[in-house]
Structure formats: C-alpha cells, structure tokens
Amino acid sequence: MIGIILALASGSILLALFATTMINKQLMKSNISHFLNNSKGDTLFKINNFFTSLGREHQVGLKNKLIDAGIYNSQLAKFYLPIKFGTLVAALLLIVLSSGELENKIVVGTVTLISILLIPDGLLALRKKHIIAKTSRQLPYMLDMMAVCIQTGMTIESSLSYLSNELDDFDRDLCYHIRKTSDGAKVQSLEKALFDLSERLPTHEVRSFTLTLIQNLQYGTSISNVLSDLAEDMRKMHVLGMEEKIGKLSAKMSVPLILLIMFPIVILILAPGMMQLSLDVAG
C-alpha cells in the first residue's frame, strides 16, 4: 500500500510538472493573442486561475516554506496543495474501491490520511534544518572570500553583490541567501537586510557574522581582519562540536553493546548449567 501511495504521489508530481510546463507555454501564447485581439478569458486562463485560487491565502507561507527547504521555484507553491490533496483523494478512492474488510480499510485509510498530510511538511522541516546547518558550516569559507574582497578595496555592499554570483558553484543555498541579502541592501538598508538574514538562518555563526557587519556600519571598525578571525573561530567551534559528538559516541554505543553482546554472553554462560540442572531434576 505504501508503494502504491508513493507511486501515486510521484505520478501526481510528474503530471503536475508536465501540466505546468504545457500550461505556461500555451498561456504565454494565449497572453499574446489575448492582448493583441483584445479577447476575453479562455480555458487556459480558467485553469491557471483555478490552480492559483486553491489555497491562495496560504501561498505566501508555502512559498517561504519551500524556499527555506531549498526549493526556489516560486511557481511550485500554487501546486503544492493541489498535488497534496489530489494524492490524498486518489489514495482514499483506491482504498475504498479495493477489496477487503471494512476495519482494515478504516485503518489503512487513517494511516494514509495522516501520512499524506504530515509527511510532506515533515520532510520540508527536516530539509530546512539540513540547509541551515549546511549553510552555517560553509559560512567560514564565505567570510574568507569576503575578507579578501574587502582587502582589495571593495565595500561591504559590493563584496556581497560579487559573492552572490561567485558562490553559485560553491553552495547554491548559501548563494541564494547572500543574493537575497544583497538585493535587500539595495532596496532597503544593509542593516535591515542583515537582520533579515539572521532571521532566515537562526544560528550562532550567522548571528555573529551579521552583528560584526552591523558593528562595522555603526562604528566604522576595521572589518577584513575581523572577518578572518571570525572565520577561524567558527572553524574551531565546528571542530570542538565534532569532538564533543565523538566523545558522546562511546556512551551512546554502550546501550547496543549491553543489549546485543552482554545479554547473549550471559545466556551462553548460563544455558549449559541450566540445561544440565533441568535434566538432573527431570531424571
């Protein structure tokens, strides 16, 4: 049943992507003819408006959730709920039409309902945590490159704009956040853009980076050497965190060692005597 649900979900996603591509192509042609011929709505406009209207009030939150999970295609937000509930309806119809007892159908339907409603959001949340942790690990390398840019005479804004293009091959997620910070600094102030960055990536490393740049903006302190020292401190913190995890590994391994090794050894030691005792009692 799980395989059937996964197959339905995969088929729904592929069908939605194919339909999106075809609708966008035909919609572009229809837009041109619509404005040239001054004609009123057709089927493609109605289909597009239908998908857009589903969960319209939640699309901003869904878009932010997908972006936090590393999915930067904003057009997928309006198809998230239709794919989700379409898969749910198809799976429930398949369960209802299948042969089996009513109690089993209720149990399988309940499990399917909970799985389809909760698993996608849970996967997005796990993906968000992974991206935040990965971006924080890659941040020291970006600080070294930014320190070099500032030493060559660039300003903070120009260095962020330069790194927003150069970091694409290094780390796509880090590049996106730096590009968004650079664009935000152009529209708003750099301090507000850095504050938004610390909210999108709520880690100690990003908070230290943003506070360092804000301190430079407010007091005009030297920044290149500070960024290099901050990158080195972050690397040391990562090494200390890894050593701490290695130190905890021995304590965590004690539980499976006790369950999988000590108990079988005790049984092997006591089993011959217990068997001989039972034979003596029986005899």
PADOKOL-681210 format. One record per atom (N, C-alpha, C): x, y, z; residue in one letter. Coordinates in pm, whole numbers, plus 32768, in hexadecimal, padded with zeros to 4 digits. Layout:
XYZA;...
! end
This chain:
80547F888000M;800080008000M;8057807E8000M;80C480798050I;811F80ED8052I;815D81047FC9I;818080957F85G;81B880A27EFEG;815480DF7E9EG;80D380BA7EADI;806C80F37E55I;805D81887E6FI;806081AE7EF0I;8053823D7F13I;80C8828D7EDCI;814382557EECL;81B9829A7EB6L;81B182A57E1EL;8181823B7DDEA;817382407D4CA;810C82AA7D23A;809E82B27D6EL;803A83187D4FL;807183A47D63L;80BE83B67DD3A;80F9843B7DECA;815C84607D7FA;81B384007D57S;8214841D7CEDS;81CE843B7C6AS;816883EB7C4BG;811E84067BCFG;80D8848C7BD1G;80A284B27C45S;805F85347C50S;80C185A67C3DS;813A85977C79I;819F86017C6BI;81CC860F7BDBI;81E8859D7B99L;821385A27B0DL;81A485DB7AB5L;812885B37AD0L;80B885E57A82L;80A6867B7A97L;80B986A87B15A;80AB87387B30A;811A87887AEDA;819687547AF1L;8204879B7AAFL;81EF87A27A18L;81C2873279DDF;81A88732794EF;81368791792BF;80CD878D797DA;805C87E67963A;808488787975A;80DB889279D8T;8109891C79EDT;815789507976T;81B188FC7942T;8201892578CET;81AA893F7855T;814D88E5783AM;80F788F677C6M;8099896D77D5M;8063897D784FI;800889EE7866I;80528A72785AI;80CE8A797890N;811B8AF57886N;813B8B1977F6N;815D8AB277A5K;817B8ACD7718K;80FE8AFC76CEK;80928AB376E1Q;80188ADA769DQ;7FE08B5D76D5Q;7FF88B757756L;7FC78BF07792L;80118C6A775CL;80928C58773FM;80DD8CC77705M;80A78CEA767AM;808B8C82762BK;80518C9B75A8K;7FC68CDB75B4K;7F798CA97615S;7EF38CE07627S;7EF78D707658S;7F5D8D8F76ACN;7F6B8E1A76DBN;7F848E787666N;7FDB8E4A760AI;7FFA8E9F7597I;7F7D8EB47542I;7F388E457526S;7EC08E5374D4S;7E528E9E751ES;7E508E9175A2H;7DEA8ED675F2H;7DFB8F6C75EAH;7E788F9875F8F;7E8F902875F5F;7E8B90607566F;7EAD900C7505L;7EA8903D747BL;7E1890417448L;7DCD8FDA7466N;7D448FD37433N;7CDD900B7494N;7D0C902F750DN;7CB4906A7573N;7C3D900E7590N;7C5C8F8B7597S;7BF38F2975B1S;7BED8F0C7646S;7B7B8ED57673K;7B6A8EB876FFK;7B8F8E27771CK;7B8C8E0277A0G;7BCA8D8977D3G;7BAC8D0B7786G;7C0C8CB17784D;7BFA8C317744D;7C158BC277AAD;7C1F8B477779T;7C2C8AD477D4T;7CAE8AD77822T;7D1B8AFE77E1L;7D9C8AFF7825L;7D9E8B647897L;7D618BD67883F;7D598C3878EEF;7D078C007963F;7C9C8BBB7943K;7C4A8B8279ACK;7C958B1779FAK;7CE28AC279B4I;7D308A5A79F8I;7D9A8A997A51I;7DE08AFC7A1CN;7E478B3E7A6BN;7E0C8B837AE5N;7D9A8BC67AD2N;7D598C097B42N;7D258BA57BA8N;7CFB8B2F7B78F;7CCB8AC87BD4F;7D3A8A987C2FF;7DB08A777BF5F;7E1F8A4A7C47F;7E508AB97CA3F;7E4E8B347C71T;7E7E8BA37CC2T;7E208BC07D36T;7D9F8BAB7D21S;7D3D8BCB7D88S;7D3C8B667DFAS;7D708AEA7DE2L;7D718A867E4CL;7DD78AAA7EB5L;7DA98AC47F2FG;7E048AE77F9AG;7E4C8B697F84G;7E068BCC7F47R;7E468C4C7F29R;7E7A8C8F7FA7R;7E2D8C838015E;7E568CC7808FE;7ECE8C8580D0E;7EEE8C0980A8H;7F618BC380E2H;7FDA8BC08085H;7FCF8BFB800FQ;803B8BED7FADQ;80B98C387FD7Q;80A98CA7801DV;81218CF0804BV;816D8C9C80B1V;81238C628110G;81658C0B8171G;81A18B8F8131G;815B8B5580CEL;81918AE08089L;820D8B048039L;820B8B7A7FFAK;82808BA67FAFK;82F88BB6800AK;82E58BF2807EN;83538C0280DDN;83828B7B8112N;83238B1E8126K;83488A9B8157K;839B8A4E80EFK;83768A598071L;83C28A178007L;844B8A577FF6L;84528ADB8003I;84D38B1F7FF8I;852E8AF6806BI;84F68AEC80E5D;85478AC08157D;85798A318144D;852D89E080F8A;8556895780DEA;85B1894A8065A;85D789BB8027G;863389B67FB6G;85F089A77F30G;856C89B87F28I;852389B17EA9I;85028A417E83I;854B8A777E24Y;85458B067E07Y;84EB8B287D90Y;84A18AC67D5DN;84418ADF7CF3N;83BE8B0D7D31N;83A18B8D7D27S;832B8BC47D68S;82A98B937D2AS;82AD8B5F7CAFQ;82338B317C6EQ;81FE8AAE7CA9Q;82548A657CF1L;822989E57D2AL;81CF89F87DA3L;81CD8A707DDEA;817C8A867E56A;80E88A757E3AA;80BB8AA27DC5K;802C8A997DA7K;80018A0C7D80K;806089B27D65F;803F89287D45F;805588CA7DBCF;808889007E2CY;80A688A97E9EY;8027886D7ED9Y;7FC688C17EF8L;7F48888F7F31L;7EF8883A7ECFL;7EEB88617E4DP;7EA388077DF1P;7EE3877D7DE4P;7F6987777DE0I;7FAC86F57DD8I;7F9486A57E57I;7F9C86E97EC8K;7F8D86A67F49K;7F01866C7F5AK;7E9C86BF7F43F;7E13868F7F57F;7DE586377EE3F;7E1C864B7E6BG;7DFC85F17DFDG;7E3085647E16G;7EAA855B7E4BT;7EE084D87E70T;7E8F84987EE0T;7E6484EA7F3FL;7E1384B67FADL;7D8E847F7F7BL;7D4A84C87F25V;7CCA849A7EF0V;7CDB841C7E9CV;7D4584187E49A;7D5C83A17DF6A;7D7B83277E4DA;7DCA833A7EB6A;7DEB82CA7F0EA;7D7082987F5AA;7D1D82F67F8BL;7CA582CD7FD3L;7C4182877F78L;7C3382B77EFCL;7BDB82727E9DL;7C0D81E67E7EL;7C9181D87E72L;7CCA81547E58L;7CB080F57ECDL;7CB8812B7F48I;7C9E80D77FBDI;7C0B80B07FC4I;7BB3810E7FA7V;7B2280F27FACV;7AFB808A7F43V;7B3280957ECCL;7B0E803B7E60L;7B547FB47E67L;7BBA7FA97EBBS;7C017F2A7EC5S;7BAF7EC67F16S;7BD37E487F04S;7B8D7DDD7F4CS;7BCE7DC97FD4S;7B7C7DB68038G;7BB07DA380BFG;7B457DC18125G;7B657DA281A2E;7B077DBA820DE;7B007E4E822EE;7A907E778266L;7A797F038285L;7ADB7F3682EFL;7AF87EE18353E;7B547F0C83BDE;7BE07F268384E;7C0C7ECD832AN;7C907EE182EEN;7C927F5F8298N;7C267F798250K;7C207FF281FFK;7C26806F8256K;7BE3806D82C8I;7BE580E18322I;7C7280F88358I;7CB5808C837FV;7D3D809B83B4V;7D9D80CE8349V;7D98809182D2V;7DF080BB8266V;7DD0814A823AV;7D4F816B8234G;7D2981F3820FG;7D58825A8273G;7D50823A82F4T;7D808296835BT;7E1782AA8352T;7E5F823C8341V;7EF182478333V;7F16829682B6V;7ECE827E8248T;7EE882C781CCT;7ECB835B81DDT;7E5C837B821EL;7E3784078235L;7EA284508286L;7ECC841282F4I;7F3284528349I;7FB6845D82FFI;7FDA83F682B2S;805B83F7826DS;806184638202S;7FF9846C81AFI;7FFA84CE8142I;7FF2855C8176I;7FAC857081E5L;7F9F85F7821BL;801B86258268L;806085C882ABL;80CD85EF8304L;815985D782CAL;8168856D827AI;81EF854C824AI;822B85B981F2I;81E385F48190P;8221865F813FP;825286D68191P;8200870381F1D;822A87728247D;82A0874B829FD;829F86CE82CEG;831086A0831EG;8391869A82CEG;8387866C8250L;83FE866981FBL;843286F581DEL;83D7875481C9L;840387DF81B3L;84468818822FL;841287F682A5A;845088268321A;84DB87EA8334A;84EA87688317L;856E872A8321L;85CF876582BBL;859C877D8243R;85F087BB81DCR;861C88478205R;85C388928247K;85E689188276K;8656891182DEK;864B88B4833EK;86B488A683A3K;8739887F8364K;873388268300H;87AE87FC82BCH;87F088718274H;87A188C38230I;87D9893481E6I;8813899C8245I;87CE89B582B6I;88038A168317I;888889E5834FI;889189658372A;890F893083A7A;897D8931833DA;895A890B82C1K;89BF89088257K;89F089958236K;899689F68230T;89BC8A7F8213T;8A168AB78280T;89F98A9582FCS;8A4F8AC3836AS;8ADA8A868362S;8AE38A098335R;8B6889CB8325R;8BB88A0B82B4R;8B738A38824BQ;8BB88A7381D8Q;8BD78B0781EDQ;8B9F8B448255L;8BAD8BD38268L;8C3F8C00827AL;8C978BB782C1P;8D228BE582CDP;8D6A8BF98249P;8D4F8BA581E5Y;8D8E8BB68162Y;8D5E8C368120Y;8CDD8C568131M;8CAA8CD280FAM;8CE88D4B8140M;8D008D3F81C3L;8D3F8DAC820DL;8DCE8DC581DEL;8E178D5A81C0D;8E9E8D6B818CD;8E9D8DB28104D;8E408D8B80AEM;8E378DCC802BM;8E0B8E5E8038M;8DB28E788096M;8D848F0280ABM;8DF48F5780E5M;8E458F1D813EA;8EB68F688175A;8F198F8C8107A;8F328F3080AAV;8F8C8F4D8039V;8F528FBD7FE2V;8ECE8FB77FC9C;8E8E901F7F77C;8E9C90A97FB9C;8E8990AE803CI;8E93912E8081I;8F2391608084I;8F8391058090Q;9010912E808CQ;903791688006Q;8FF491407F9AT;901191777F15T;8FD191FE7EFET;8F80922E7F5EG;8F4592B37F52G;8EB092B57F3DG;8E7092427F39M;8DDF923F7F29M;8D9992687FAAM;8D21929E7F9BT;8CCD92B8800FT;8C8292398034T;8C3C923F80A4I;8BEF91CA80CFI;8B8191AA806BI;8B3C92128039E;8AD191FB7FD9E;8B0591C07F57E;8B7491F57F25S;8BAB91C27EA7S;8BE291357EB7S;8C1C91167F2CS;8C50908F7F42S;8BDD902A7F4BS;8B6E90527F8BL;8AFA8FF97F8FL;8AC18FE37F03L;8ABB904D7EB3S;8A8A90407E2AS;8AE58FE67DD7S;8B678FF17DEAY;8BC68F9D7DA0Y;8BBA8F0B7DCBY;8BB18EF37E4FL;8BA98E6A7E80L;8B248E297E5FL;8ABB8E797E4DS;8A398E407E2AS;8A3A8DFD7DA2S;8A9A8E1F7D4EN;8AA88DDE7CCBN;8B138D717CCCN;8B7E8D877D18E;8BEE8D297D16E;8BD58CAC7D69E;8B7A8CB57DCCL;8B638C447E24L;8B028BDD7DECL;8AD08BF47D74D;8A6B8B9B7D3CD;8AA28B0E7D27D;8B1E8B037CF9D;8B5A8A7F7CE4D;8B8A8A407D67D;8BA18A937DCBF;8BD48A607E4BF;8B648A297EA1F;8AFB8A777EB6D;8A898A4D7F07D;8A0F8A9B7ED7D;89B08A557E9CR;893C8A987E62R;88E58AD97ECCR;88D68A977F40D;88818ACD7FA9D;88BF8B497FEAD;89418B428007L;89858BB7803EL;89848C2A7FDBL;89948C0A7F5BC;89908C717EF4C;89088CB57EEFC;889E8C687F00Y;88188CA47EFDY;88068D077F70Y;88318CE17FE8H;881E8D3A805BH;88768DB7804FH;88EF8DA8801BI;89448E1E8008I;890A8E787F9BI;88D48E3C7F2FR;88978E8D7EC6R;881C8ED67EFAR;87CC8E927F4BK;87568ED47F84K;877F8F437FE3K;87EB8F30802ET;881B8F9A8086T;884F90108035T;88978FF47FC7S;88CA905F7F72S;885890AC7F31S;87F290657F01D;877F90AA7EC5D;873290FA7F2ED;872690C37FA8G;86E3910C8011G;872E918A803AG;87B491848034A;880391FB8056A;87F192697FEEA;87D692437F71K;87C092A77F09K;873792EB7F18K;86D5929D7F41V;864E92D37F4FV;863D93187FD6V;866992D48041Q;8661930C80C6Q;86EE933080F4Q;870293368174S;8788934E81A8S;87D192C981BAS;885592D081BEL;88A5925881D1L;888C921C825BL;8878927182BDE;885E92408344E;87DD91EF834BE;8774921E8307K;86F691D48303K;8706915082B7K;8754914F824BA;876B90D481FFA;87B8906E8252A;8819909C82A0L;8863904082F7L;880B900A8366L;87B2905D8398F;8755902E83FFF;86F88FC383C6F;86CA8FD4834CD;86778F6E830BD;86C48EED82F5D;87468EF982D4L;87998E8282C2L;87A48E338344L;87B78E7883B4S;87C08E328435S;873B8DF2845CS;86CB8E26842AE;86498DE68444E;86348D6C83ECE;86638D72836FR;86558CFF8316R;86B08C8C8340R;87268CAD8373L;87868C47839FL;87A78C5E8432L;87508C2E848BP;87638C4C851BP;87CD8BF4855DP;884B8C0C853ET;88B98BC2857BT;891C8C2585B9T;89728BF18610H;89D48C478652H;8A388C7F85EEH;8A5D8C2F858AE;8ABE8C5E8528E;8A898CD484D7E;8A0E8CC784A6V;89D38D338457V;89BB8DAE84AEV;89928D98852AR;897B8E0A8583R;89FE8E54859FR;8A6A8E0B85B1S;8AEC8E4D85C7S;8B188E9A854BS;8AFF8E6084D7F;8B248EA4845AF;8AD58F258447F;8A518F1F845DT;89FF8F968449T;8A20900184B1T;8A368FDA852EL;8A59903E8594L;8ADF907F8578L;8B3D9032853FT;8BC0906C851CT;8BB190D684AFT;8B6290B88448L;8B4D911A83DEL;8AFE9193840EL;8A9A917E8465I;8A4D91EE849AI;8AA6924784F2I;8B009209853FQ;8B5D92578590Q;8BB992AB8539Q;8BE2927184C8N;8C3692BF846BN;8BE993348430N;8B69931F8411L;8B19938B83D8L;8B0293FB843EL;8AF593D784BDQ;8AD7943C8522Q;8B5394858555Q;8BC2943C8563Y;8C38947885A3Y;8CAE94868544Y;8CA4944C84CCG;8D11945C846BG;8D909413848FG;8D8693A184D3T;8DFD935584FAT;8E35930A8481T;8EB192DD8490S;8EF0928F8426S;8EA99208841BS;8E8F91DE83A0I;8E38916B838BI;8E7F90F28350I;8EE591068300S;8F22909482BAS;8F659034831BS;8FB5906A8378N;8FF7901283D9N;8F938FD28437N;8F29901C8457V;8EC28FE684B0V;8E7B8F71846DV;8E5F8F7C83EBL;8E1E8F0E83A4L;8E768E92839EL;8EF88EA78389S;8F548E358387S;8F5A8DF0840FS;8F628E42847AD;8F648E088501D;8EDF8DC18520D;8E718DFC84F2L;8DEE8DBE850AL;8DE38D3984C1L;8E168D318447A;8E158CB383FCA;8E698C498442A;8EDA8C718477E;8F2F8C1284C0E;8EEB8BE2853FE;8EA88C3D8586D;8E5F8C1585FFD;8DED8BB585DED;8DA98BCC856EM;8D3D8B728547M;8D728AE68529M;8DE58AE084E7R;8E1F8A5C84CAR;8E458A14854BR;8E7B8A6085ABK;8E9F8A21862BK;8E2289F08674K;8DB58A3F866CM;8D398A1486ABM;8D0189968669M;8D0F898D85E6H;8CE0891585A0H;8D33889B85C8H;8DB788AE85D7V;8E0E883F8601V;8DEC8815868FV;8DD3887786E8L;8DAF88568772L;8D29880D8777L;8CCA88398724G;8C4A87F4871FG;8C58876586EEG;8CAF8750868BM;8CC686C88659M;8D0A867286C3M;8D6A86AB870CE;8DAC865F8777E;8D49863E87E7E;8CED86998803E;8C88867D8869E;8C2D860A883EE;8C05860887BEK;8BB2859B878CK;8BFE85168791K;8C80851A8773I;8CD0849F8778I;8CDB846E8808I;8CE984CD8867G;8CF184A788F4G;8C7084698927G;8BFE849788F5K;8B7D845E891EK;8B6083D988DBK;8BAC83B88873L;8B8F833E8828L;8BA482C1887CL;8C0B82C188D3S;8C25824B8925S;8BB382308987S;8B7B829B89C1A;8B0982888A1CA;8A8E825689D0A;8A7982898956K;8A05825B8909K;8A1581CB88DCK;8A9081A088C3M;8AA681178896M;8A9B80B28906M;8A9980E18984S;8A92808289F4S;8A0B803B89F7S;89A0807F89CEV;891A804089D1V;89117FCB896EV;89347FDB88EEP;892F7F658895P;89937EF988BCP;8A067F2288F6L;8A667EBC8921L;8A2B7E668991L;89E67EA789EEI;89A97E5B8A5CI;893A7E008A28I;88E67E3689D0L;88747DE989A1L;889C7D798942L;88FF7D9288ECL;89207D328883L;89967CD888A4L;89E67CFA8908I;8A5C7CA98926I;8A577C6F89B3I;8A397CC58A17M;8A407C948AA1M;89D47C2C8ABCM;89597C468A97F;88ED7BE78AB1F;89037B628A6AF;89297B6289E7P;89477ADF89AAP;89B97A9489EEP;8A207ADD8A1CI;8A8E7A988A60I;8A5F7A5B8AE3I;8A0D7AA58B2EV;89D77A6F8BABV;898479F28B91V;893379F88B26I;88E179838B04I;8938790C8ADDI;89A279278A8EL;89FB78B98A67L;8A44787D8ADFL;8A6378CE8B43I;8AAA789A8BB9I;8A4B784A8C12I;89D1787E8C24L;8974783D8C80L;892577CB8C40L;891877CB8BBBA;88C377678B7BA;88F176D88B94A;897376B48B87P;899976268BA1P;897A75F98C2FP;8996764F8C91G;897976278D1BG;88E476198D32G;889376748CFCM;8804766B8D0DM;87CD75EC8CCBM;880175CC8C52M;87D375528C0EM;87FA74D88C5BM;887574D38C94Q;889E745F8CE3Q;884C74538D62Q;882E74C58DA0L;87DC74C38E19L;874F74908DFBL;871874BC8D89S;8692748C8D67S;869373F78D49S;86FE73C48D0BL;870673358CF1L;871472E58D72L;876373198DD3D;877372D58E54D;86F072D18EA0D;86A573438E99V;862473468EE0V;85C172E58E9FV;85C472E18E19A;856972878DD3A;858C71F68DEBA;861171DA8DF8G;863B71508E0DG;862471248E9BG;
! end
